[in-house]
Structure formats: structure tokens, C-alpha cells
Amino acid sequence: MAASSSGNRILLHKLNELITFKRICNITQHDIFIRRIRTSRSKCQLHPPQMVGVVGLEIHAQIHAASKLFSSSGVRFSAPPNSLVACFDASLPGTLPVLNRRCVEASVMTGLALNCTINRKSLFDRKHYFYADMPAGYQITQQRLPIAVNGSLTYSYLGGRKRNQVVTKNVRIKQIQLEQDSGKSLHDDHRNQTLIDLNRAGTNSSLIQLILILLSLSLHLSPEGQLRVDANVSVHRPGEPLGVRTEVKNINSARYVAKAIDYEIQRQMEVLDTGGTILNETRAFDSKSGATVPMRDKEGLQDYRFMPEPNLPPLFVYESVASVPAGVDPTQVVVIDRLKAILPELPGVKRAQLVEEYGLLPEHSFTLVNEVGLMDYFERVIQKTKAEPRKVIGWVIKELLGNLNQNGLRLTQSPISSEALAELLNILESGHISTSAAKVVFQEMWKLPEKSVKQLVAELDLELISDQEQILQICRRVVDAHPEEVRVIRAGNKKVLNKLMGIVQKETKGRTDPLQVRRILEEMTS
């Protein structure tokens, strides 16, 4: 339902530099976390440090399923308007909801992955409100008893000045609930009219309410509505009652989530400092101006008139096949143990395994896990090469990933397969080519993937010189041609030896072993 990406890592790093959170305890209804904003000296004088922001997030994540939550209509983006609408989606009289099993299983798996308590019995409710793109006049959701509650997610990111320190944080999750989505209103300002597209109406949505220490979202945020965030923001001074909150609706970019929250906290602080009043209103984030703008106010508490959904019975899930009641086919119900067995490993577990099993640096494990398919590529190379894992990771990250990024390619588009890279590393480990020559071969492999490594080594004449006498003659010629460098080396500046090594490597086109060359040059210049 959600994935990790490089854009998230950048956002995560920036947020950690700017934001810290402090938990407020003993709140009767919810656990709330406080977000402190570090400002410049001049702003600190305007906004005393005790002014803090309270942020609560609702994350609407669309479940990847072939059909909608309560109907058999397909789910496909960019389909012609109103082409994926069943009778139930249009709220035609006499139509009844039929729950999509795939959506239930996906929600349970999400709850398991986020350490939630899975409610063996959950209920559906009607939430009444009117919008033109909500033809029924109500939304089916899980207000009273959702499918999963009280979860947490422990995760890590790279912090510190050099971004090589692993920092661990914990995210508390209030609940996960299933609910249907509304349609989409398309406003035509030119004709002064609003058009309704019901393709999205009734699509499966898992509502995840998070009270966060730190925000990290998937790059699956998109205008199509795969993942949307509503941010509830208020400010107050510790010890005083919580402030009036505003709700910033339908944010669909990870970057915009951070910007909207920062702007709204700062805006509310400035309003209160000038003697103004915060309105309980719904706002939208304008990505062009970087500001939130009012949509509608919420004068008085809106009465959604929640009531039990009469057309859906309680939803039951079972711990194991043995717990399924007699007379019920176990293949036709949701069994938690079956879902646990197919639950993929979380990123944190994978990173820990990479560090422990292969001795990798934490920052390398982050790169392998965050780049789709890169960990599998790395492990396939490991299985087919004699090179040490730390040497392999250098080639995978610096050479392979570097070339992919430079050419704007995905890993699946790489011209160099894991088998080809393993072959190159095996030839390097055998001592037939040097590291510098191997890098030359790698670049040729990128251009000519149809040729084998051995072919390229032979064509480029890059195999290491094995004739010891020839190497001695080359080194002697270089030493004799650079008397000034030799004098400096004998005077104690050993760094100049690297210059002579570079000259030898240039003359031999990288076909000599650097360690052997260094040893010979040290003897000749001592």
C-alpha cells in the first residue's frame, strides 16, 4: 500500500533538521504530539519558544485491488469519466454493498505490519454529509469499531552531519479503518459549472490515523488519490487549553505535507500574536504560493449523524483455521495466520539483516532497501562472485547506481545484469585485471552489453602484465625520468610516491597491480 523512495529520504532528513516533537501526556481523548519550530532570532522574539503546534494526521491510502470496496466496478486511473460506475456506486435504489475480501486482507496485513491490534470483530457505519460527488448522501466507514487499532512503527533514518548515524524513531498509530471514497468534482470556472466523475466513488480506501513523532510518507502520493493526507493543526502555549484547529485537506505530495504544516503553524502563531482569532475551518494548500487558503468554515460541530450500516453485518476475522466456527469454509474467511505467513519483511528488518549478514555500513543498507530491486540485485551478485560483500556493494552503489542515475534509468533498464557484474568481479578477484582496468571494462559493458567480460578484456588489452622483468623496467624508467620527485620522496614526503604510481599505471593502461608497483617504487626510491 505504500513504499519507500529517495525523495522521502531527503524530506526525512530536512524534517529532522527543522523539527522536533514533544509528547503531551494525560490527554483524555487522544495521544497528541507537539511540534516545535526552530526559527531565526528575530522570529523567536515574535514567537516565544513556548508556543507550540499540535498536529494530527489522517492518511487515506487506496488499496491496490482490481475492484471497488463494495461493488464489482474496476479501478483504473485515466479511464474515461463515469466509465467505471456500478449501480451501487451511483446509489441507485435497491442496490446493496458487497464487501471486497481483498480489501479486508490488505487492511489486516497493514495492521500486522504496523503492530496494530486486529479486532476480530469490526463494524461499519454511515457518515452522513452532502456533496455533489457523494450521491448516497452518506459514506460507509468504520467509526465505532475499526479493523485495527493501537499500532506503532519503529523506523530508522540516517542523521548526523555526515548522514551516517542511524537514528531510530517511533510512530504511534491510532487506528486503521476501511471506508469508501467519494467521486470527483471537476470545476469549470469558464462555464461556471461543476462536472461530476464517479469513477472514484466507492473505491477502497484505508484510513490510517497517525499521531506522529516524525512524518515519512510514500511517494505514491498522487493527484489521482492513491494516497492523500488531511492535516489537523492548532497552536497553544503549554499549560493552556489546546487551540482551535484547522484542517488542511487533500494534500497529495510528501513535500507539500511538510510545507503545509509549517506554514499553518507559523500562520496561526502570527494571528494569535497580533490579537487575532483562529477560525475552526477547512483549508487547502496552494502549492504555487506555498500558503494554505480557506475553503469553508466549521461554525459549530458538524453533525455527521453516525449510525450503524444496516446493509452490512459485523466483519469477523479469525486468528487461525482452528478458530473458524464449524460449518464455515476456512477458505472463504480472512485468517490472520495465513496473512502473517505471506507478510513481507519490513525495511528495518531487511536493513538489519544486510548489516549483520554481510557486514555492510548502515548507509549502504539504506540505499539497497530504498531502491526498488537493488537488494535482490546485490544478493544475486553475491551468490555468483568470490568478491567480499563490501567490495561488491561499492560496485553496485558507485558504478551501477551511479550510471543509472546519470542516465535517468531504473534498475530494470540496466544494460548490465547481475550475472555480468559478478563475472567482472570474479575476473578482478582472480588477479587478471586491475581495479582501474575493471572500471574501464564496466563502462564498455554499459555500451556493449552483448559482449562478454572476457571479450572486452581481450579487445581492450587490459589483462595484467605478468612479466615481472617488464614491470621492473617500466618502474625503473619512470624513476629515472623524475629525479626531482625521487629527491622529495627520499626527503620524507612519501605522498609524492602516488604521482609515480599514477605515471606507471598510465603507461601500462592500468595493467599492473598497484600494490606490486608501490612495493617496487618504494624499494627504488628508498
ABEGO torsion letter per residue (X at the ends): XBBBBAAAAAAAAAAAAABBBBBBBGBAABBBBBBBBBBBAAAAAABBAABBBBBBBBBBBBBBBABBAABABBBBBGBBBGABBBAAAAGBBGBBBBBBAAAAAAAAAAAAAAGBBBBABBBBBBBBBBBAABAAGBBBBBAABBABBGBBBBBBBBBEAAGABBBBBBBBBABBBBBBBBBBBBBBAAAGBBBBBAAABGBBBBBBBBBBABBBBBAABBAAGABBBBBBBBBBBBGBBBBBBBBBBGBABAAAAAAAAAAAAAAAAAAAAAGBBBBBBBBBBBAAAGBBBBABBBBEBBBAGBBBBAABBBBBBBABAAABBBGBBAAABBBAAAAAAABBBBAAAAAAAAAAAAGBBAAAAAAAAABBGAAAAAAAAAAABABBAAAAAAAAAAAAAAAAAAAGBBAAABABBAAAAAAAAAAAAAGABBAAAAAAAAAAAAABAABBAAAAAAAAGABBBABAAAAAAAAAAAAAABAAAAAAAAAGBAAAAAAAAAAAAAAAGGABBAAAAAAAAAAAAX
